[in-house]
Amino acid sequence: MRNRAIPGDSEWVQEQALLPATADQRRTDRVRSWRRRVLQRRGALMHTALVRESEHSSLAMLDETGIVVSWYGEAGASSEQVVDRHVSQFYLPKQIAGNQPLRDLRAAAVGGCISWEGWRRRTDGTTFWGHVVIEAIVLRDGRLQGYSYVMRAAPERVTRRASCLAPLLLGLCVCASMPVAAAPSALPDHALASRYGSGWDCKRGFRRVGDICAPITVPAHAYLDASGSSWRCDRGYLNVNDRCIVIQVPQNAYLDDVSGKGWRCDRNFREGPDACVPITVPANAHSSGSSYGHGWDCDRGFRLLGAACAPVAVPAHGFLSRSGDKWECERGFRKDDTACVAVQLPADAHLDYSGDSWTCDGGFHTHADICAAD
C-alpha cells in the first residue's frame, strides 16, 4: 500500500472520497487486472455467504492500495458510486484527517484481520453506527493481494468486538491460517515487523534461529555483508572454518576474489600446487594470456604440431586462411592434396560463386563435362 500521510483539509477529503481514482490507481496492466478479477470473484463468493447470514451487511473488495474493485450491499450507494474510489469514502472527514483509513489497512496487513465498531459514512454524506471487519487477502507466498471490507449496520451502540466473522464467511475469512505478519507485541527481541511473509525479520547484525534473533558473530578481519544477516572476509583474507585467514599470495601472482584460493597467477604463468610456474613459449608462438591449455598460440603462418609450431606450407596460387594456420586456393583454382590446380572451364561456362568450380551460362545446361545448348 502507499505509505503517505493524508492531509486533513476538507477539500482533500472530498476529492479522495468522492472523485474517481486516478489513472495510476486504476492500474490497467495485465497483472493488476488479473488480481482485480480474482478479488471480484472472491467477493462474489463472500457476498453469497453474507446474504445467507444477514440482510444488512455490505461488502467491498479492495486492492492493495485501498481502491474498491467490487461492491455488494446497501449502505446508501450503488456499485457505480463506490467502485474505483478509495475506501476512505466510508470514513468521516475527521477520521480521514487522522489517517485512519491507511492505519486500518496497515493493521489488517500486519494482524491479518481487524474488527471494530464506530461511525461510518455513506457516499451521500449521512452517517450510521456500524460494525466493520477488514481482512487482508494474501497469496501463498505471503504477498498482499487486497482486502475484504465488511460493514454491518448496528441498531444500537455496542462495545464488544467480533472474532473476524470466521463462522459468518464459511471458511472464506479464516484469519488464523493466513500467512500474514505477526503483531508488533509478538515480535522477539532485535526483530522488526515485515510487511508480508513470515511476519518479522531480524535487524541487521542478527539472524533468525527458530523463533528468536541470534546475534551474528563477526570474526576478526571480516564485515557484515549488504544483507546484514551474514559476513564476509576482508580483501586479502579467506574464510576457512568460519575464520578469516590471511591469503599467502605466491610470487608472480595477484589477489583475486573469484578464485577459490584467493589468488591468480600473472600472465605467462600457470598455477602449480602452491606456486606460479612460468609457461614455456616455443619458437614461432606467443602467450595466449590464459593459464589453461598450452598457455600459448602459434603465430600466423604456423600450425600446432605436438608441442611445437610448424610452418604452414602454402602452395602456388594459395594463401593463408583467416585463422592463419591453414591455406586456401585463389579463385579459379581448387585444392588437390597439397597443391592448387586450375579449374578447367568448358565453352559457354563461367566460375561459380565458390570460385573452385564452374556452371553453364544462360541458355546452356550441363551435359557430362560440357555445356550444351538448351
HUCOR-V197744 format. One record per helix or strand of 3 or more residues. SS is the DSSP state (H for helix, E for strand). FROM is the first residue (numbers start at 1). TO is the last residue. If there is no record, write none. Layout:
# HUCOR-V197744
SS FROM TO
SS FROM TO
This chain:
# HUCOR-V197744
H 10 18
H 23 26
H 30 53
E 57 63
E 67 72
H 79 82
H 87 90
H 93 97
H 100 111
E 113 121
E 127 138
E 144 153
H 175 177
H 184 186
E 191 193
E 200 202
E 206 209
E 212 215
E 222 224
E 231 233
E 237 240
E 243 246
E 253 255
E 263 265
E 269 271
E 276 278
E 285 287
E 296 298
E 302 305
E 308 311
E 318 320
E 327 329
E 333 336
E 339 342
E 349 351
E 358 360
E 364 367
E 370 373
